[in-house]
Amino acid sequence: MQKAPIGSMIIFVIATPMRAAFADVMLDDLQKGLETIGSPSHVIRMSDASEIDGVWQTISEQSKGYDTVVGIDLNGNFNSPPVIDPERWRRFTILIDHPYFHAYKFSGYEFGLACSVVDQTHESALSDAGLEISAEFLPHAGPPPEPDVLSIAERQRDILFCGNIAEIVLPNKLAEKVGTFPMPVQQITLKTIERAITGEFTIHSALKRATSDILSEPLSAIPLETLSAVCKTVETYVAGRMRLELLANLLSENELKIDVVGRLRKPLEAYGINIESGGSIRYHDYLPFESVAKMMQATKINLNSNFTIRGGSHERIWHGIARGCATVTNESSFLRDEFGDGKGVLFIPQEIETIYDFLRETLTDTDNLDEIVAAASKRYASHHVWQHRAQELIELLNIET
Protein backbone atom coordinates (compact mmCIF):
# COMPACT_ATOMS: atom_id res chain seq x y z
CA MET A 1 0.00 0.00 0.00
CA GLN A 2 1.36 3.43 -0.99
CA LYS A 3 1.96 5.77 1.92
CA ALA A 4 -0.41 8.71 2.28
CA PRO A 5 1.08 12.14 3.09
CA ILE A 6 0.31 13.28 6.63
CA GLY A 7 -1.27 16.52 5.44
CA SER A 8 -3.91 14.64 3.43
CA MET A 9 -5.22 12.80 6.51
CA ILE A 10 -7.22 13.82 9.57
CA ILE A 11 -7.56 11.70 12.71
CA PHE A 12 -10.52 11.63 15.09
CA VAL A 13 -9.76 10.19 18.53
CA ILE A 14 -13.13 8.91 19.69
CA ALA A 15 -13.92 8.53 23.39
CA THR A 16 -16.89 6.15 23.49
CA PRO A 17 -19.49 6.05 26.31
CA MET A 18 -19.05 4.17 29.60
CA ARG A 19 -15.29 4.73 29.65
CA ALA A 20 -13.03 4.86 32.68
CA ALA A 21 -11.49 8.17 33.74
CA PHE A 22 -7.99 7.10 32.69
CA ALA A 23 -9.28 6.60 29.12
CA ASP A 24 -9.88 10.35 28.78
CA VAL A 25 -6.35 11.04 30.01
CA MET A 26 -4.91 8.49 27.59
CA LEU A 27 -6.88 9.71 24.57
CA ASP A 28 -6.12 13.37 25.31
CA ASP A 29 -2.41 12.57 25.60
CA LEU A 30 -2.52 10.62 22.33
CA GLN A 31 -4.18 13.54 20.53
CA LYS A 32 -1.55 15.94 21.92
CA GLY A 33 1.13 13.57 20.66
CA LEU A 34 -0.44 13.51 17.20
CA GLU A 35 -0.62 17.29 17.23
CA THR A 36 3.06 17.53 18.19
CA ILE A 37 4.16 15.52 15.15
CA GLY A 38 2.00 17.62 12.83
CA SER A 39 -0.96 15.30 12.33
CA PRO A 40 -4.35 17.08 12.13
CA SER A 41 -6.48 15.52 14.86
CA HIS A 42 -9.44 16.08 17.16
CA VAL A 43 -10.94 14.37 20.20
CA ILE A 44 -14.65 13.52 20.09
CA ARG A 45 -16.23 12.62 23.44
CA MET A 46 -19.42 10.60 23.62
CA SER A 47 -21.55 10.34 26.75
CA ASP A 48 -24.26 8.15 25.20
CA ALA A 49 -24.63 5.89 22.16
CA SER A 50 -27.55 8.01 20.96
CA GLU A 51 -25.04 10.74 20.01
CA ILE A 52 -23.75 8.75 17.04
CA ASP A 53 -25.45 10.95 14.42
CA GLY A 54 -23.80 14.02 15.91
CA VAL A 55 -20.43 12.26 15.87
CA TRP A 56 -20.69 11.53 12.17
CA GLN A 57 -21.86 15.07 11.47
CA THR A 58 -18.75 16.40 13.24
CA ILE A 59 -16.51 14.00 11.33
CA SER A 60 -18.16 14.89 8.02
CA GLU A 61 -17.81 18.64 8.56
CA GLN A 62 -14.27 18.66 9.97
CA SER A 63 -12.86 16.18 7.43
CA LYS A 64 -13.70 18.28 4.37
CA GLY A 65 -10.62 18.68 2.19
CA TYR A 66 -8.87 15.57 3.54
CA ASP A 67 -8.39 12.45 1.44
CA THR A 68 -8.18 10.04 4.36
CA VAL A 69 -10.21 10.04 7.58
CA VAL A 70 -9.04 7.86 10.50
CA GLY A 71 -11.11 7.02 13.57
CA ILE A 72 -9.19 5.77 16.63
CA ASP A 73 -10.97 4.23 19.61
CA LEU A 74 -10.18 1.99 22.58
CA ASN A 75 -11.08 -1.68 22.92
CA GLY A 76 -13.08 -1.97 19.72
CA ASN A 77 -16.00 0.11 20.93
CA PHE A 78 -16.70 2.38 17.93
CA ASN A 79 -18.30 0.00 15.45
CA SER A 80 -20.60 2.35 13.56
CA PRO A 81 -20.38 1.95 9.78
CA PRO A 82 -19.07 5.12 8.14
CA VAL A 83 -21.54 7.76 7.01
CA ILE A 84 -18.84 9.41 4.91
CA ASP A 85 -17.40 7.76 1.77
CA PRO A 86 -16.10 4.35 2.95
CA GLU A 87 -13.13 4.72 0.60
CA ARG A 88 -11.90 7.64 2.72
CA TRP A 89 -12.52 5.93 6.09
CA ARG A 90 -9.98 3.92 8.07
CA ARG A 91 -10.42 2.69 11.62
CA PHE A 92 -7.84 1.81 14.25
CA THR A 93 -8.62 0.41 17.69
CA ILE A 94 -6.15 0.28 20.55
CA LEU A 95 -6.77 -2.88 22.58
CA ILE A 96 -5.62 -2.16 26.12
CA ASP A 97 -7.13 -5.43 27.41
CA HIS A 98 -6.57 -8.92 26.08
CA PRO A 99 -8.03 -8.95 22.54
CA TYR A 100 -10.49 -11.70 23.46
CA PHE A 101 -12.24 -9.37 25.90
CA HIS A 102 -13.54 -7.38 22.93
CA ALA A 103 -13.05 -9.30 19.65
CA TYR A 104 -16.71 -10.32 19.40
CA LYS A 105 -17.65 -6.63 19.17
CA PHE A 106 -15.54 -5.75 16.13
CA SER A 107 -14.99 -9.08 14.35
CA GLY A 108 -17.59 -8.26 11.70
CA TYR A 109 -16.48 -4.69 11.04
CA GLU A 110 -15.98 -4.35 7.28
CA PHE A 111 -14.49 -0.90 6.85
CA GLY A 112 -10.71 -0.94 7.05
CA LEU A 113 -10.09 -2.00 10.65
CA ALA A 114 -6.62 -2.52 12.15
CA CYS A 115 -5.65 -2.99 15.81
CA SER A 116 -2.81 -2.58 18.23
CA VAL A 117 -2.15 -4.52 21.43
CA VAL A 118 -0.30 -3.38 24.57
CA ASP A 119 1.31 -6.75 25.28
CA GLN A 120 3.64 -8.55 22.89
CA THR A 121 2.14 -11.88 23.98
CA HIS A 122 -1.20 -10.74 22.49
CA GLU A 123 0.03 -10.20 18.92
CA SER A 124 -1.14 -13.59 17.65
CA ALA A 125 -4.43 -13.66 19.59
CA LEU A 126 -6.73 -12.48 16.81
CA SER A 127 -5.21 -14.76 14.18
CA ASP A 128 -5.36 -17.68 16.65
CA ALA A 129 -9.10 -16.99 16.95
CA GLY A 130 -9.48 -17.12 13.18
CA LEU A 131 -9.72 -13.35 12.58
CA GLU A 132 -7.86 -11.76 9.67
CA ILE A 133 -7.38 -8.40 11.38
CA SER A 134 -3.94 -6.83 11.69
CA ALA A 135 -2.72 -6.53 15.30
CA GLU A 136 0.59 -4.81 16.03
CA PHE A 137 2.33 -4.15 19.34
CA LEU A 138 1.95 -0.56 20.53
CA PRO A 139 2.76 -0.24 24.24
CA HIS A 140 1.31 2.21 26.71
CA ALA A 141 2.90 5.65 27.00
CA GLY A 142 2.63 8.68 29.25
CA PRO A 143 3.00 12.45 29.57
CA PRO A 144 6.32 14.34 29.35
CA PRO A 145 8.42 14.12 32.54
CA GLU A 146 7.58 16.77 35.11
CA PRO A 147 10.34 19.34 35.76
CA ASP A 148 11.96 19.79 39.15
CA VAL A 149 10.65 16.61 40.76
CA LEU A 150 11.58 15.87 44.37
CA SER A 151 14.56 13.63 45.04
CA ILE A 152 13.82 10.25 46.62
CA ALA A 153 15.02 11.45 50.05
CA GLU A 154 12.64 14.44 49.92
CA ARG A 155 9.55 12.29 49.35
CA GLN A 156 7.31 11.65 52.35
CA ARG A 157 5.71 8.31 51.44
CA ASP A 158 7.59 5.08 50.78
CA ILE A 159 5.34 3.00 48.53
CA LEU A 160 2.22 3.58 46.43
CA PHE A 161 0.20 0.56 45.32
CA CYS A 162 -2.73 1.05 42.94
CA GLY A 163 -4.97 -1.74 41.69
CA ASN A 164 -8.32 -3.46 42.07
CA ILE A 165 -9.13 -6.98 43.22
CA ALA A 166 -12.44 -8.34 41.94
CA GLU A 167 -14.75 -10.27 44.23
CA ILE A 168 -14.33 -13.39 42.09
CA VAL A 169 -11.40 -14.24 44.42
CA LEU A 170 -13.80 -14.54 47.39
CA PRO A 171 -14.68 -18.07 48.56
CA ASN A 172 -17.04 -19.88 46.15
CA LYS A 173 -17.27 -16.97 43.72
CA LEU A 174 -15.08 -18.60 41.07
CA ALA A 175 -17.10 -21.82 41.26
CA GLU A 176 -20.33 -19.84 40.90
CA LYS A 177 -19.04 -18.04 37.83
CA VAL A 178 -17.54 -21.07 36.12
CA GLY A 179 -20.68 -23.05 36.90
CA THR A 180 -22.61 -20.88 34.44
CA PHE A 181 -20.45 -22.15 31.55
CA PRO A 182 -21.09 -25.38 29.56
CA MET A 183 -19.05 -28.33 30.82
CA PRO A 184 -16.20 -28.27 28.26
CA VAL A 185 -15.83 -24.51 28.78
CA GLN A 186 -15.73 -25.03 32.55
CA GLN A 187 -12.84 -27.46 32.08
CA ILE A 188 -10.99 -25.09 29.74
CA THR A 189 -11.41 -22.19 32.18
CA LEU A 190 -10.17 -24.09 35.22
CA LYS A 191 -7.26 -25.66 33.33
CA THR A 192 -6.23 -22.23 32.03
CA ILE A 193 -6.31 -20.78 35.55
CA GLU A 194 -4.33 -23.72 36.89
CA ARG A 195 -1.52 -23.07 34.42
CA ALA A 196 -1.59 -19.26 34.35
CA ILE A 197 -1.50 -18.81 38.11
CA THR A 198 1.85 -20.60 38.30
CA GLY A 199 3.41 -17.70 36.39
CA GLU A 200 4.98 -20.14 33.93
CA PHE A 201 2.40 -19.48 31.21
CA THR A 202 0.89 -16.34 29.78
CA ILE A 203 -2.90 -16.35 29.88
CA HIS A 204 -2.98 -16.63 26.10
CA SER A 205 -0.64 -19.62 25.95
CA ALA A 206 -2.44 -21.30 28.87
CA LEU A 207 -5.82 -20.81 27.19
CA LYS A 208 -4.53 -22.07 23.86
CA ARG A 209 -3.06 -25.21 25.44
CA ALA A 210 -6.13 -25.92 27.58
CA THR A 211 -8.38 -25.69 24.53
CA SER A 212 -6.17 -28.10 22.63
CA ASP A 213 -6.02 -30.52 25.58
CA ILE A 214 -9.77 -30.61 26.23
CA LEU A 215 -11.32 -30.08 22.79
CA SER A 216 -8.46 -31.22 20.55
CA GLU A 217 -9.27 -28.05 18.61
CA PRO A 218 -7.66 -24.66 18.06
CA LEU A 219 -8.93 -21.52 19.78
CA SER A 220 -10.86 -20.62 16.63
CA ALA A 221 -13.29 -23.45 17.48
CA ILE A 222 -14.61 -21.43 20.45
CA PRO A 223 -17.22 -18.71 19.72
CA LEU A 224 -15.84 -15.22 20.31
CA GLU A 225 -18.41 -14.32 22.98
CA THR A 226 -17.48 -17.49 24.86
CA LEU A 227 -13.78 -16.66 24.51
CA SER A 228 -14.51 -13.24 25.97
CA ALA A 229 -16.28 -14.69 29.02
CA VAL A 230 -13.53 -17.26 29.61
CA CYS A 231 -10.65 -14.81 29.18
CA LYS A 232 -12.24 -12.20 31.45
CA THR A 233 -12.88 -14.83 34.13
CA VAL A 234 -9.34 -16.20 33.95
CA GLU A 235 -7.58 -12.84 33.90
CA THR A 236 -9.71 -11.29 36.64
CA TYR A 237 -9.20 -14.27 38.93
CA VAL A 238 -5.48 -14.75 38.26
CA ALA A 239 -4.68 -11.04 38.59
CA GLY A 240 -6.71 -10.83 41.79
CA ARG A 241 -5.09 -13.83 43.43
CA MET A 242 -1.61 -12.65 42.54
CA ARG A 243 -2.32 -9.18 43.92
CA LEU A 244 -3.73 -10.72 47.08
CA GLU A 245 -0.57 -12.73 47.58
CA LEU A 246 1.57 -9.65 46.99
CA LEU A 247 -0.42 -7.51 49.42
CA ALA A 248 -0.56 -10.22 52.08
CA ASN A 249 3.23 -10.17 52.18
CA LEU A 250 3.62 -6.43 51.71
CA LEU A 251 1.20 -5.49 54.49
CA SER A 252 2.48 -8.04 57.01
CA GLU A 253 4.54 -5.33 58.74
CA ASN A 254 3.82 -1.66 59.40
CA GLU A 255 7.30 -0.16 59.31
CA LEU A 256 6.98 1.32 55.81
CA LYS A 257 4.71 4.20 54.81
CA ILE A 258 2.43 2.54 52.27
CA ASP A 259 -0.59 3.91 50.41
CA VAL A 260 -3.00 1.30 49.02
CA VAL A 261 -5.46 2.58 46.43
CA GLY A 262 -8.22 0.62 44.73
CA ARG A 263 -11.39 -1.39 45.02
CA LEU A 264 -9.99 -4.23 47.12
CA ARG A 265 -11.19 -3.78 50.70
CA LYS A 266 -13.62 -6.72 50.78
CA PRO A 267 -11.18 -9.28 49.30
CA LEU A 268 -8.41 -8.12 51.65
CA GLU A 269 -10.62 -8.46 54.71
CA ALA A 270 -11.95 -11.85 53.55
CA TYR A 271 -8.40 -13.18 53.40
CA GLY A 272 -7.48 -11.91 56.86
CA ILE A 273 -5.55 -8.81 55.85
CA ASN A 274 -6.34 -6.32 58.59
CA ILE A 275 -7.41 -2.90 57.33
CA GLU A 276 -7.24 -0.18 59.93
CA SER A 277 -7.36 3.57 59.52
CA GLY A 278 -4.33 5.56 60.59
CA GLY A 279 -0.78 4.36 61.13
CA SER A 280 1.87 3.98 58.45
CA ILE A 281 -0.40 2.06 56.06
CA ARG A 282 -3.22 4.08 54.51
CA TYR A 283 -6.16 2.63 52.57
CA HIS A 284 -7.93 4.91 50.14
CA ASP A 285 -10.42 2.77 48.19
CA TYR A 286 -11.00 4.27 44.73
CA LEU A 287 -9.44 7.69 44.01
CA PRO A 288 -9.70 9.92 40.92
CA PHE A 289 -6.71 9.85 38.59
CA GLU A 290 -5.69 13.39 39.54
CA SER A 291 -5.43 12.40 43.21
CA VAL A 292 -3.24 9.41 42.41
CA ALA A 293 -1.00 11.58 40.22
CA LYS A 294 -0.41 13.96 43.15
CA MET A 295 0.40 11.02 45.42
CA MET A 296 3.02 9.85 42.92
CA GLN A 297 4.80 13.21 43.25
CA ALA A 298 5.42 12.51 46.95
CA THR A 299 6.13 8.76 46.76
CA LYS A 300 9.49 7.01 46.52
CA ILE A 301 8.43 3.70 44.95
CA ASN A 302 5.52 3.16 42.58
CA LEU A 303 4.67 -0.54 43.04
CA ASN A 304 2.85 -1.87 39.97
CA SER A 305 1.21 -5.28 40.06
CA ASN A 306 -0.23 -6.42 36.75
CA PHE A 307 0.98 -9.99 36.55
CA THR A 308 -1.20 -10.78 33.53
CA ILE A 309 0.77 -8.38 31.28
CA ARG A 310 3.94 -10.29 30.54
CA GLY A 311 5.21 -8.50 27.44
CA GLY A 312 4.13 -4.90 27.87
CA SER A 313 3.79 -2.07 30.36
CA HIS A 314 1.00 -0.14 32.06
CA GLU A 315 0.04 3.54 32.20
CA ARG A 316 0.73 3.50 35.96
CA ILE A 317 4.39 2.78 35.25
CA TRP A 318 4.82 5.65 32.81
CA HIS A 319 2.90 8.15 34.93
CA GLY A 320 5.04 7.22 37.93
CA ILE A 321 8.27 7.68 35.98
CA ALA A 322 7.01 11.04 34.67
CA ARG A 323 6.59 12.17 38.30
CA GLY A 324 9.96 10.96 39.54
CA CYS A 325 9.00 7.67 41.23
CA ALA A 326 11.22 4.61 41.23
CA THR A 327 9.32 1.73 39.61
CA VAL A 328 9.00 -1.78 41.01
CA THR A 329 6.84 -3.98 38.80
CA ASN A 330 6.14 -7.55 37.80
CA GLU A 331 8.33 -9.29 35.25
CA SER A 332 7.85 -8.09 31.66
CA SER A 333 10.02 -9.07 28.72
CA PHE A 334 9.33 -5.67 27.13
CA LEU A 335 10.37 -3.67 30.21
CA ARG A 336 13.44 -5.84 30.76
CA ASP A 337 14.51 -5.22 27.16
CA GLU A 338 13.90 -1.48 27.57
CA PHE A 339 15.49 -0.92 30.97
CA GLY A 340 17.25 -4.01 32.26
CA ASP A 341 16.95 -5.05 35.91
CA GLY A 342 18.06 -2.31 38.28
CA LYS A 343 18.99 0.12 35.49
CA GLY A 344 15.65 1.91 35.17
CA VAL A 345 13.09 -0.35 36.77
CA LEU A 346 13.21 -3.02 39.46
CA PHE A 347 11.26 -6.25 39.25
CA ILE A 348 9.19 -7.90 41.97
CA PRO A 349 11.11 -10.91 43.32
CA GLN A 350 9.95 -14.34 42.16
CA GLU A 351 9.86 -15.38 45.81
CA ILE A 352 6.90 -13.16 46.64
CA GLU A 353 7.26 -13.77 50.38
CA THR A 354 10.45 -11.69 50.24
CA ILE A 355 8.74 -8.59 48.80
CA TYR A 356 8.62 -6.66 52.10
CA ASP A 357 12.30 -7.18 52.90
CA PHE A 358 13.22 -6.44 49.29
CA LEU A 359 11.40 -3.10 49.34
CA ARG A 360 12.67 -2.16 52.80
CA GLU A 361 16.28 -2.79 51.76
CA THR A 362 15.77 -0.98 48.45
CA LEU A 363 14.47 2.10 50.25
CA THR A 364 17.58 2.38 52.44
CA ASP A 365 19.78 3.37 49.49
CA THR A 366 18.21 6.60 48.29
CA ASP A 367 21.22 7.52 46.14
CA ASN A 368 20.82 4.28 44.17
CA LEU A 369 17.10 4.94 43.78
CA ASP A 370 17.86 8.43 42.46
CA GLU A 371 20.17 6.84 39.86
CA ILE A 372 17.44 4.36 38.87
CA VAL A 373 14.93 7.20 38.56
CA ALA A 374 17.34 9.26 36.42
CA ALA A 375 18.02 6.31 34.10
CA ALA A 376 14.31 5.56 33.75
CA SER A 377 13.45 9.20 33.11
CA LYS A 378 16.09 9.53 30.38
CA ARG A 379 14.89 6.45 28.50
CA TYR A 380 11.26 7.35 29.06
CA ALA A 381 11.62 10.93 27.81
CA SER A 382 13.35 9.78 24.62
CA HIS A 383 11.16 6.76 23.78
CA HIS A 384 7.90 6.46 25.73
CA VAL A 385 5.92 9.69 25.91
CA TRP A 386 2.81 9.94 23.76
CA GLN A 387 4.64 11.89 21.06
CA HIS A 388 6.67 8.75 20.35
CA ARG A 389 3.61 6.49 20.38
CA ALA A 390 1.83 8.86 18.02
CA GLN A 391 4.76 8.58 15.61
CA GLU A 392 4.66 4.78 15.86
CA LEU A 393 0.90 4.87 15.28
CA ILE A 394 1.34 6.98 12.16
CA GLU A 395 3.83 4.43 10.86
CA LEU A 396 1.35 1.61 11.55
CA LEU A 397 -1.25 3.56 9.58
CA ASN A 398 1.21 3.81 6.68
CA ILE A 399 1.27 7.60 6.75
CA GLU A 400 4.19 9.59 5.28
CA THR A 401 5.53 12.19 7.77
N, C-alpha and C positions, 0 to 999 in steps of 0.2 A: 504494500500500500504506500502511495506517495505521501510524503509528509506535507501537512497543511501549514502555512505560515501562521504564526501566533496572532498576527493582527487580523486575520480573517475569521477568527473564532471567538466566541463569547461563552463563558462558563457560568452556570447558575448552580450555586451550592444550596441545596434544598433541605431545610430542616423540617422533617415530617412530624405529624402530631404524636403525642404520648412519648416524647423523648426525655431522657434524663438531662439534668442540668449540665453535666460535663459535655454533652453533645453540642450544646450551643457554644461552649468555650472552644471545643475542637473545631467546629465548622467555621467559627469566626476567625480562628487562628489560621486555618487553611486558606480562607479567602484573602486574608492579609498577606499570606505567603504568595499566593497567585498574583496579587496586586504588585508585590515587590519585584517579581520577575517580569512584570510588564504584560500580564495576561488579563484582558478585560473580564471582570467577574462581579457577581452580585450574590448576596445571601437572600434567600426567600424563606421566611418563617411561616409555617402553618400551625394553627392551633386546633384545626378540625378538618376532617376529610372533606367536608362540604365546601371547603374553600378552593377546590381543585380548579373550577372554572376561572377564578380570579388568578390563580397561579399561571395558568396557560395564557391568560390575557397579558399578564406581566411579561412572560417569556416572549410572547409574540411581538409586543410593542418594543421591548428593549433589545431584541435580537435583529431588528431591521438593519440591513446593510452588512450583516455577517453571513459568511458562507456556511459556517459550521456552528451548531448550537449544542453544548454539552451540559447535561444535567448530572450532578454528583449528589448522591445521598448516602446514608449509612444503613447498613444491614438489609439492603434490598427492599426498602419500604416504599419507594416511589415507583409504582408500577403502572401508572396511567399511560395509555398509548398517546403518542404525540398528536397534538392538535395542529401543530405547524407541519410543514412538508417533511415527511419521514426521512427523505434523502439528506436533509440538513441535520437531523437529530442523532445524537450519540449519547449513550447513558453509561455512567460509571458508578458502581456502588462499592463503598469501602466496608468490608466485612470485619467488624471489630470483635465479633464472637466467632465461634467455630462455624464454618459455612453451613453445616447441617442444621443449625438453629433456624436458618432463614431460607434455605434453598427452595423449599416448596412454594415460597411466595413469588419468586422471580423466575422459576425454571421455564415458564412458558412465555416469557417476555420476548418479543420478536423484533425489537427495534434497536439493534446495535448495542447490546449490553456486554460490558466487560467488568471484571471485579478485581479487587485487591484483597489480600489477607494480611493480618498483622503477625502471623506466626508462620515461620518457614515450614513447619510440619503440617500446615493446612494446604499447601500449594496443590497437592494432588487430590484433595477431597472431592471437588466437584467432578473431576473426570472419573474418580473411583465410583461415584454415584451414577455414572452414565450421562453426565451433562457435558455438552460441548460448549462450555463457556470459559473464556480465558480468565485465569486467576493468577495474579502475580503478587509477589511479596512486596508490601509497602508498610514498613513498621510505623508505630506511633511516633509522634514528634511532640515538641513543646514550644513555649515562647522563648524569645531571646533571654539570655542570662540577665538577672537583675544586677545593676551596678552597686558597688559598695556594700556587699553583703557582710554580715557579721562573721568573724572568725569562729572556729569551733569552740574555743575557750570562752567566747563572749555569749554563747547561746545558753539559755536558761533551762531548756528541757533536753533530756537525753535521747529519747526514742519516741517517734511517732509511728503508730501502726494504724492504717486505714484498710477497712475491708468488711464485707458482710459475711454472715454465716446463715444459710437458709435453714429453716426448721426441718428440712428433710433429714438432717442428722440426728434429730431427736428419736428416742426409742420408738420403734414400730412404724415410724413415718416412711422409711424406705420401703418396707414390706407393703404398706398400704398403697404407695404409689405404684410399685412394680406389679402389684396384684391386679391393677386395672389393665395391664397389657395382656395380649394373647400369650399362650404358654411358650412358644419358641422365642418370642420377643422378651419374655421374662428371663429366659435362660441367657440370651445374648446380653441383656442389660447387666445381670449379676456377674456373668463371666468377664465382661468388660471392666466392671468396677473392681473385681478381684485382681485383675492384672494391672490396671492403671494406678491403683492405690499403693502398689509396691514402689512406684517411681521408676520402674524399669521400662515401662511402656508409655508412649504418648497415648492420649485418649483415642486419637485416630487409629493408631496401629493396633491398640487393644480391641477396638470395635471391629476393625477389619478382620482380625484373627478370630475373634469370637464368632462372627458371622460365618466365616469359613468353617470353623469347627462344628457349629451346631446345624447350619443349613446346608453345608457343602456348596455354598453359593457366594458370589461376590456381593459387595455392598449394594450394587445396583439392583439386586433382587428385592431390596426392602423399599417400600413406598417412602417418598420423601417426608411426608407428614409423620410417619412412624419413626424415621431416622431422627427427625427433629425432637420428638418426645424422648427417645432413648438417649440422644446425645445431651440434651438438657438435664435429664435425670442423672446421668453418669457424671457430668462435669460439676453440677451443683453439689452432688454428694461428695465427690472426691475432693473438690476444692474446700468444702466445708470441713471435712474430717481432717484434712491436712492443716488447715488454719487452727482448728481446735487443738491439735497436737502441738503446734507451734506456741499457741497462747498458753496452754497448760504449763509448758516449760518456762516460757518467758515471764509469766506472772506468779511463779512459785515463790519469788522473793520480792521484797519491796524496797530494795536499796536504790534502784534506779528510778529516775523520774520519767515515767512512761505515760503517754497519752494514747488511749485506745478509742478509735472512732469507727462507728458503723452499726448496722443493725445486727447485733450478735448477742445481746444481753440474755435472752431466753436460752439459747444453746449453751452459753457459758455457765449459767446457773444450773442447768440440767446436768452438766457434767462435773459439777462440784467445784467450779472455779468461782471463788468468792468475789463478789462485786460490792465494794463499799465506797461510799463517797468520802472525799478527802484523802489525805496521805499523799505518798509519792506517785501512786498510780491513779490516773483520772480517766473516767469513762464518760464518753460524750454522746453516745447513740449517734444518730444521723446528724451531720452538720452540712450546711451549704458549702459549695466549692470555695467561695471566697474566704470563709472562716478557716478551712483547712490550709489554704495557701498562706494565710497569715501565720498559722501555727508552724508551717515549714520554715518560715523566716527565722524562727527562734529555736529550732530543733537541730540537734547535732546529727542524729542518724534517722534517715527515712527508711523504715523497715517495710519492704514490699513483699507480700506473700500472694503469689498467683501461680501456684504450682502446676496449673494446667496449661500455662503458656511456656513451652519448652524451647521454642526457637524464635522468640520475639521479645518485646518489651511491654511496657504499660505506661499510660500517660502519667501515673503517679511518680514513676521513676524520673521522667524528664522534667516534670514540674518541680520535683525536689532538687534536682541538679541545678535548675535555673535559679533556685532560691538559696543555693549554697549548702545544701544538706549533703552529708556523706550517704551513699546508698548501700544498703545491705538487702539483697534480694535472692530469690530462688534461682537455681541453676538454669541458665539459658545459653544455648550454643551461640545465638546471635550476640548476646551481651559479652560473652567470653571472647568471641572473635573481635568485638569492637574495643573492649577495654582490658582484657586479661583479668586475672584474679589479683586484687590488691593494687592495681594500677589505675583504677578509675571507679570500679565498683568492687564490693566484697560480696561473697556468696554465702548464703545460709549453710552451716555445716550439715553434712549428710547425717551425722549423729545428732538428731534434733534435740536430744536431751542435754546437749552441751550448749545450746543457744544462749542461755543466760550468761554463763561464764565467758563465752566467746564475745558477747557484746560488752560485758563489763570490762574485760581486758582490753578490747578495742578502744573503749572510751578513755582509758587511762593515758593513751598516747595521742594527745591533741595535735601535736606537730605532724605526726604521720597522717592523721585524718585530714588536716589542712592540705597536705600534699596530694592525698587521694581526691579531695574536692577540686583542687586546682587542675589535676590531670583530667578529671571527668568534665569539668567546665570547658576546658580547651577543646577536647574532642567533640563535646556536645555543641558548642558554639559554631564549630566548623563543619558539622555533618548532620545534626539532628534537630535543628529548629524547623519550624514549618516552611520557611523559605526553601530549605533543601528538599523537603518532601514535595512541595509544590513543583519544583523542578523535575523531580523523579516522576511525578504524576503526569506532567506534560510529556515527558519522554514515553511513558506508557501509552499515552493517547496518540502518539506519533505526530506530535506537533513540532514544527520547526521554530526554534527560538532565535 
